[in-house]
Amino acid sequence: MQRARIQSFFDPATFTVTHVVSDPATHRAAIIDSVLDYDPKSGRASHASSDAVVAHVRQAGLTVDWLLETHAHADHLSAAPYLKQQLGGRIGIGAHIRQVQGVFKAVFNAKDMNTDGTEFDHLFENGEHFRIGGLDATVMHTPGHTPACLTYVVGEDAFVGDTLFMPDYGTARCDFPGGDAATLFRSIRKVLALPPETRLHLCHDYPPEGRAPAWETTVAEQRSSNIHVHDGVTEAEFVAMRSARDRTLAMPTLILPSIQVNGRAGNLPPAEDNGVRYLKIPLDLL
């Protein structure tokens, strides 16, 4: 069985990794977890990160079938609509995005936001199969960080979103609405039940001083040395650790703009009667 070809792009501003996954035989591709550049000081969006992905896709002669999100990110804005405009493809996310939309539609009083996922082109169910050219891809629902988190398994490669980080950093926080540490532990055990040689491709890396950013590990490495969930850690131990750690964490810098955009499948809020789009900041609510 032919392996996927993977080209990854690291965005140092948000510590996010975008993966271009392609079938070497057919040159069909999927783009996973894209980044729209956003300056919170000026409120200005730009496309340098996504343009690097566009240039790679065109240079490699790829045809994009899918623009995949592992979840509705709280730390960066998705560039999926821009990439769809430039390259084509369908925007996909987990079916549980409806639950996330319901929460944040109320938080932002976003009357235009649906709660049925129709902003996205496709909602994936757990266990669903789809194709990237000749490659078979399987969807694994891995909630805990958020209710809608997915892992995409493509042959010997799995794209885990924020569920796991590099072994020296550990695991995702669980204190966002709908997050749950016990649920995350069970999701991680599902991922770590994949064959030991399975390559795990991460959505983020926050490297300690002295280590360059990295975003690829394996099931075997995680099981042996992940500081939070290596083999032998019990669910109760993990929940106690994760809950205590989450109480010390600040909110992500871009959570308020990110959720408003990503809940709309990466689309910006509609323009108001003066032709300007606005992002909201709810006061004394969160």
C-alpha beads as a LAMMPS data file, in Angstrom:
LAMMPS data file: protein, C-alpha beads

286 atoms
285 bonds

1 atom types
1 bond types

-500.0 500.0 xlo xhi
-500.0 500.0 ylo yhi
-500.0 500.0 zlo zhi

Masses

1 110.0

Atoms # bond

1 1 1 0.000 0.000 0.000
2 1 1 1.393 3.383 -1.018
3 1 1 1.938 5.911 1.755
4 1 1 0.631 9.432 1.729
5 1 1 3.037 12.204 0.828
6 1 1 2.983 14.871 3.545
7 1 1 4.284 18.433 3.458
8 1 1 3.880 20.412 6.674
9 1 1 3.993 24.157 7.312
10 1 1 4.720 25.601 10.763
11 1 1 3.295 29.010 11.672
12 1 1 5.470 30.469 14.468
13 1 1 2.940 33.180 15.337
14 1 1 0.371 30.611 16.506
15 1 1 2.587 27.520 16.836
16 1 1 0.227 25.811 14.365
17 1 1 1.092 23.156 11.811
18 1 1 -0.797 22.809 8.520
19 1 1 -0.435 19.491 6.696
20 1 1 -0.824 18.934 2.956
21 1 1 -1.575 15.237 2.484
22 1 1 -1.448 13.865 -1.061
23 1 1 -1.621 10.616 -2.975
24 1 1 1.595 10.248 -5.018
25 1 1 -0.223 8.200 -7.668
26 1 1 -3.144 10.521 -8.413
27 1 1 -1.853 13.856 -7.053
28 1 1 -5.157 14.380 -5.196
29 1 1 -4.729 16.143 -1.855
30 1 1 -6.235 17.284 1.420
31 1 1 -5.151 20.300 3.473
32 1 1 -5.531 19.859 7.229
33 1 1 -5.793 22.740 9.755
34 1 1 -4.936 25.801 7.687
35 1 1 -4.031 29.208 9.139
36 1 1 -5.362 32.659 8.308
37 1 1 -2.890 35.274 9.529
38 1 1 -4.570 37.684 11.933
39 1 1 -3.139 40.681 13.791
40 1 1 -5.230 41.217 16.948
41 1 1 -3.796 44.699 17.451
42 1 1 -5.061 46.040 14.138
43 1 1 -7.847 43.571 13.413
44 1 1 -6.290 42.896 10.017
45 1 1 -6.296 39.493 8.298
46 1 1 -3.752 38.449 5.679
47 1 1 -2.697 35.362 3.749
48 1 1 1.062 34.820 3.941
49 1 1 0.726 31.451 5.677
50 1 1 -1.971 30.148 3.373
51 1 1 -0.239 31.541 0.274
52 1 1 2.780 29.361 1.098
53 1 1 0.438 26.357 1.055
54 1 1 -1.106 27.518 -2.240
55 1 1 2.342 27.866 -3.810
56 1 1 3.316 24.350 -2.723
57 1 1 0.092 22.823 -4.039
58 1 1 0.482 24.502 -7.413
59 1 1 4.170 23.719 -7.724
60 1 1 3.543 20.053 -6.883
61 1 1 0.680 19.840 -9.372
62 1 1 -1.851 18.740 -6.746
63 1 1 -5.626 18.840 -6.954
64 1 1 -7.241 19.624 -3.609
65 1 1 -10.315 17.555 -2.767
66 1 1 -10.580 18.332 0.949
67 1 1 -9.979 21.211 3.366
68 1 1 -10.146 19.423 6.690
69 1 1 -10.427 20.761 10.226
70 1 1 -9.608 18.552 13.190
71 1 1 -11.855 20.800 15.333
72 1 1 -12.995 24.403 15.743
73 1 1 -9.691 25.918 16.808
74 1 1 -9.443 28.447 19.635
75 1 1 -5.895 29.620 18.920
76 1 1 -5.867 30.497 15.232
77 1 1 -8.271 31.408 12.451
78 1 1 -8.895 28.933 9.639
79 1 1 -7.999 29.881 6.075
80 1 1 -10.253 27.185 4.583
81 1 1 -12.550 29.570 2.627
82 1 1 -9.559 31.377 1.115
83 1 1 -7.934 28.081 0.142
84 1 1 -11.221 26.878 -1.341
85 1 1 -11.336 30.022 -3.456
86 1 1 -7.751 29.540 -4.599
87 1 1 -7.578 25.761 -4.952
88 1 1 -11.041 24.228 -4.677
89 1 1 -11.974 21.437 -2.299
90 1 1 -14.700 20.770 0.257
91 1 1 -14.494 22.015 3.863
92 1 1 -15.006 19.174 6.330
93 1 1 -15.223 18.900 10.125
94 1 1 -16.772 16.563 12.686
95 1 1 -20.561 16.378 13.006
96 1 1 -20.342 17.444 16.654
97 1 1 -19.493 20.961 15.467
98 1 1 -23.228 21.554 15.884
99 1 1 -22.768 21.369 19.653
100 1 1 -19.884 23.856 19.522
101 1 1 -21.871 26.226 17.306
102 1 1 -24.790 26.117 19.732
103 1 1 -22.588 27.238 22.609
104 1 1 -20.853 30.068 20.796
105 1 1 -23.858 31.327 18.879
106 1 1 -25.227 32.230 22.309
107 1 1 -21.922 33.594 23.629
108 1 1 -21.559 36.014 20.712
109 1 1 -25.289 36.533 20.057
110 1 1 -24.389 35.605 16.481
111 1 1 -27.784 35.596 14.828
112 1 1 -26.331 34.658 11.436
113 1 1 -24.550 31.543 12.752
114 1 1 -26.371 28.282 12.209
115 1 1 -26.268 25.417 14.680
116 1 1 -26.700 22.650 12.110
117 1 1 -23.215 22.740 10.577
118 1 1 -24.440 23.949 7.191
119 1 1 -21.583 26.442 6.953
120 1 1 -19.372 23.411 6.263
121 1 1 -19.482 21.328 3.085
122 1 1 -19.331 17.996 4.913
123 1 1 -19.799 16.788 8.486
124 1 1 -17.899 13.607 9.296
125 1 1 -19.270 10.861 11.525
126 1 1 -17.161 8.545 13.652
127 1 1 -15.882 5.631 11.573
128 1 1 -16.648 7.279 8.247
129 1 1 -14.377 6.489 5.300
130 1 1 -13.433 8.901 2.521
131 1 1 -10.818 9.081 -0.203
132 1 1 -7.831 11.268 -0.942
133 1 1 -7.191 10.053 -4.462
134 1 1 -6.353 6.381 -4.048
135 1 1 -5.728 6.703 -0.308
136 1 1 -8.361 5.458 2.130
137 1 1 -8.955 7.765 5.078
138 1 1 -10.906 6.916 8.224
139 1 1 -12.454 9.333 10.707
140 1 1 -11.971 8.733 14.420
141 1 1 -14.027 10.889 16.815
142 1 1 -11.606 11.876 19.583
143 1 1 -13.409 14.374 21.848
144 1 1 -12.162 15.744 25.146
145 1 1 -10.338 18.908 24.134
146 1 1 -13.573 19.925 22.392
147 1 1 -16.701 17.863 21.636
148 1 1 -16.024 17.953 17.888
149 1 1 -12.375 16.829 17.751
150 1 1 -11.455 14.316 15.061
151 1 1 -8.413 12.264 14.163
152 1 1 -7.968 11.512 10.454
153 1 1 -6.229 8.171 9.863
154 1 1 -4.682 7.821 6.411
155 1 1 -2.911 4.477 6.138
156 1 1 0.051 4.551 8.517
157 1 1 -0.424 8.256 9.312
158 1 1 -2.843 9.875 11.767
159 1 1 -3.592 13.587 12.081
160 1 1 -4.568 14.118 15.711
161 1 1 -5.257 17.857 15.958
162 1 1 -4.782 19.110 19.521
163 1 1 -5.466 15.759 21.207
164 1 1 -1.770 15.037 21.694
165 1 1 1.389 17.132 21.605
166 1 1 5.021 16.059 21.417
167 1 1 5.892 13.644 24.242
168 1 1 7.791 16.306 26.215
169 1 1 4.741 18.643 26.210
170 1 1 1.914 16.215 26.798
171 1 1 -1.755 16.720 26.020
172 1 1 -4.430 19.283 25.210
173 1 1 -6.346 21.348 27.754
174 1 1 -9.915 20.320 28.547
175 1 1 -11.429 23.442 30.128
176 1 1 -13.183 24.848 27.055
177 1 1 -16.990 24.438 26.826
178 1 1 -17.745 20.769 26.251
179 1 1 -14.206 19.679 27.109
180 1 1 -13.649 16.851 29.572
181 1 1 -10.432 15.292 30.853
182 1 1 -11.814 11.772 31.287
183 1 1 -13.185 11.874 27.740
184 1 1 -9.820 13.062 26.433
185 1 1 -8.026 10.210 28.200
186 1 1 -10.303 7.661 26.521
187 1 1 -9.842 9.343 23.146
188 1 1 -6.071 9.242 23.539
189 1 1 -6.178 5.555 24.401
190 1 1 -8.095 4.992 21.137
191 1 1 -5.353 6.786 19.204
192 1 1 -2.620 4.905 21.050
193 1 1 -4.302 1.600 20.183
194 1 1 -3.257 2.170 16.558
195 1 1 -0.202 0.146 15.431
196 1 1 2.973 1.266 17.238
197 1 1 4.636 2.436 14.019
198 1 1 1.745 4.767 13.135
199 1 1 3.061 8.274 12.565
200 1 1 1.150 10.919 14.521
201 1 1 1.049 14.388 12.969
202 1 1 0.277 17.199 15.402
203 1 1 -1.518 20.506 14.954
204 1 1 0.726 22.427 17.373
205 1 1 4.106 22.382 19.012
206 1 1 5.238 24.572 21.893
207 1 1 8.900 23.586 22.100
208 1 1 10.886 24.063 25.292
209 1 1 14.011 26.153 25.114
210 1 1 16.722 24.362 23.189
211 1 1 14.424 22.236 21.007
212 1 1 13.356 23.149 17.489
213 1 1 9.636 22.904 16.651
214 1 1 8.520 19.353 15.839
215 1 1 5.174 17.924 14.839
216 1 1 5.688 14.256 14.041
217 1 1 5.911 11.428 16.526
218 1 1 4.683 7.819 16.694
219 1 1 2.256 5.781 18.734
220 1 1 5.200 3.889 20.228
221 1 1 6.969 7.105 21.294
222 1 1 3.826 8.490 22.879
223 1 1 3.103 5.289 24.773
224 1 1 6.634 5.105 26.138
225 1 1 7.391 8.743 26.962
226 1 1 4.444 11.170 26.808
227 1 1 4.753 13.028 30.108
228 1 1 0.978 12.977 30.685
229 1 1 -0.309 9.705 29.220
230 1 1 2.502 7.174 28.837
231 1 1 1.570 3.562 29.427
232 1 1 0.808 2.975 33.097
233 1 1 -0.925 6.306 33.752
234 1 1 -4.488 5.667 34.935
235 1 1 -7.533 7.643 33.939
236 1 1 -7.937 8.960 37.487
237 1 1 -4.304 10.114 37.593
238 1 1 -4.641 11.838 34.241
239 1 1 -7.892 13.584 35.172
240 1 1 -6.388 14.893 38.423
241 1 1 -3.262 16.171 36.635
242 1 1 -5.110 17.656 33.651
243 1 1 -7.740 19.385 35.785
244 1 1 -5.137 20.933 38.078
245 1 1 -3.011 22.089 35.153
246 1 1 -5.964 23.591 33.294
247 1 1 -6.815 25.771 36.292
248 1 1 -3.445 27.517 35.855
249 1 1 -3.739 28.264 32.121
250 1 1 -4.613 31.635 30.632
251 1 1 -7.104 31.896 27.795
252 1 1 -5.512 31.632 24.322
253 1 1 -4.717 35.029 22.833
254 1 1 -6.902 34.505 19.761
255 1 1 -9.775 32.537 21.286
256 1 1 -12.426 35.256 20.818
257 1 1 -11.774 35.976 17.133
258 1 1 -10.969 32.331 16.374
259 1 1 -14.212 30.841 17.631
260 1 1 -16.327 33.460 15.860
261 1 1 -14.621 32.697 12.549
262 1 1 -14.037 28.958 12.867
263 1 1 -17.605 28.278 13.953
264 1 1 -18.585 29.793 10.597
265 1 1 -16.281 27.353 8.731
266 1 1 -13.559 30.007 8.528
267 1 1 -15.847 32.690 7.120
268 1 1 -15.731 36.169 8.614
269 1 1 -18.914 37.572 10.174
270 1 1 -21.237 39.282 7.692
271 1 1 -20.683 42.957 6.994
272 1 1 -22.911 45.430 8.781
273 1 1 -24.810 48.236 7.052
274 1 1 -21.648 50.315 6.731
275 1 1 -19.907 47.523 4.797
276 1 1 -17.497 46.694 7.641
277 1 1 -17.185 43.294 9.327
278 1 1 -16.822 43.204 13.113
279 1 1 -15.640 40.655 15.643
280 1 1 -17.254 40.863 19.076
281 1 1 -15.699 40.839 22.533
282 1 1 -18.252 39.734 25.161
283 1 1 -17.638 41.632 28.383
284 1 1 -17.707 39.892 31.776
285 1 1 -19.209 36.733 30.294
286 1 1 -16.401 34.191 29.963

Bonds

1 1 1 2
2 1 2 3
3 1 3 4
4 1 4 5
5 1 5 6
6 1 6 7
7 1 7 8
8 1 8 9
9 1 9 10
10 1 10 11
11 1 11 12
12 1 12 13
13 1 13 14
14 1 14 15
15 1 15 16
16 1 16 17
17 1 17 18
18 1 18 19
19 1 19 20
20 1 20 21
21 1 21 22
22 1 22 23
23 1 23 24
24 1 24 25
25 1 25 26
26 1 26 27
27 1 27 28
28 1 28 29
29 1 29 30
30 1 30 31
31 1 31 32
32 1 32 33
33 1 33 34
34 1 34 35
35 1 35 36
36 1 36 37
37 1 37 38
38 1 38 39
39 1 39 40
40 1 40 41
41 1 41 42
42 1 42 43
43 1 43 44
44 1 44 45
45 1 45 46
46 1 46 47
47 1 47 48
48 1 48 49
49 1 49 50
50 1 50 51
51 1 51 52
52 1 52 53
53 1 53 54
54 1 54 55
55 1 55 56
56 1 56 57
57 1 57 58
58 1 58 59
59 1 59 60
60 1 60 61
61 1 61 62
62 1 62 63
63 1 63 64
64 1 64 65
65 1 65 66
66 1 66 67
67 1 67 68
68 1 68 69
69 1 69 70
70 1 70 71
71 1 71 72
72 1 72 73
73 1 73 74
74 1 74 75
75 1 75 76
76 1 76 77
77 1 77 78
78 1 78 79
79 1 79 80
80 1 80 81
81 1 81 82
82 1 82 83
83 1 83 84
84 1 84 85
85 1 85 86
86 1 86 87
87 1 87 88
88 1 88 89
89 1 89 90
90 1 90 91
91 1 91 92
92 1 92 93
93 1 93 94
94 1 94 95
95 1 95 96
96 1 96 97
97 1 97 98
98 1 98 99
99 1 99 100
100 1 100 101
101 1 101 102
102 1 102 103
103 1 103 104
104 1 104 105
105 1 105 106
106 1 106 107
107 1 107 108
108 1 108 109
109 1 109 110
110 1 110 111
111 1 111 112
112 1 112 113
113 1 113 114
114 1 114 115
115 1 115 116
116 1 116 117
117 1 117 118
118 1 118 119
119 1 119 120
120 1 120 121
121 1 121 122
122 1 122 123
123 1 123 124
124 1 124 125
125 1 125 126
126 1 126 127
127 1 127 128
128 1 128 129
129 1 129 130
130 1 130 131
131 1 131 132
132 1 132 133
133 1 133 134
134 1 134 135
135 1 135 136
136 1 136 137
137 1 137 138
138 1 138 139
139 1 139 140
140 1 140 141
141 1 141 142
142 1 142 143
143 1 143 144
144 1 144 145
145 1 145 146
146 1 146 147
147 1 147 148
148 1 148 149
149 1 149 150
150 1 150 151
151 1 151 152
152 1 152 153
153 1 153 154
154 1 154 155
155 1 155 156
156 1 156 157
157 1 157 158
158 1 158 159
159 1 159 160
160 1 160 161
161 1 161 162
162 1 162 163
163 1 163 164
164 1 164 165
165 1 165 166
166 1 166 167
167 1 167 168
168 1 168 169
169 1 169 170
170 1 170 171
171 1 171 172
172 1 172 173
173 1 173 174
174 1 174 175
175 1 175 176
176 1 176 177
177 1 177 178
178 1 178 179
179 1 179 180
180 1 180 181
181 1 181 182
182 1 182 183
183 1 183 184
184 1 184 185
185 1 185 186
186 1 186 187
187 1 187 188
188 1 188 189
189 1 189 190
190 1 190 191
191 1 191 192
192 1 192 193
193 1 193 194
194 1 194 195
195 1 195 196
196 1 196 197
197 1 197 198
198 1 198 199
199 1 199 200
200 1 200 201
201 1 201 202
202 1 202 203
203 1 203 204
204 1 204 205
205 1 205 206
206 1 206 207
207 1 207 208
208 1 208 209
209 1 209 210
210 1 210 211
211 1 211 212
212 1 212 213
213 1 213 214
214 1 214 215
215 1 215 216
216 1 216 217
217 1 217 218
218 1 218 219
219 1 219 220
220 1 220 221
221 1 221 222
222 1 222 223
223 1 223 224
224 1 224 225
225 1 225 226
226 1 226 227
227 1 227 228
228 1 228 229
229 1 229 230
230 1 230 231
231 1 231 232
232 1 232 233
233 1 233 234
234 1 234 235
235 1 235 236
236 1 236 237
237 1 237 238
238 1 238 239
239 1 239 240
240 1 240 241
241 1 241 242
242 1 242 243
243 1 243 244
244 1 244 245
245 1 245 246
246 1 246 247
247 1 247 248
248 1 248 249
249 1 249 250
250 1 250 251
251 1 251 252
252 1 252 253
253 1 253 254
254 1 254 255
255 1 255 256
256 1 256 257
257 1 257 258
258 1 258 259
259 1 259 260
260 1 260 261
261 1 261 262
262 1 262 263
263 1 263 264
264 1 264 265
265 1 265 266
266 1 266 267
267 1 267 268
268 1 268 269
269 1 269 270
270 1 270 271
271 1 271 272
272 1 272 273
273 1 273 274
274 1 274 275
275 1 275 276
276 1 276 277
277 1 277 278
278 1 278 279
279 1 279 280
280 1 280 281
281 1 281 282
282 1 282 283
283 1 283 284
284 1 284 285
285 1 285 286
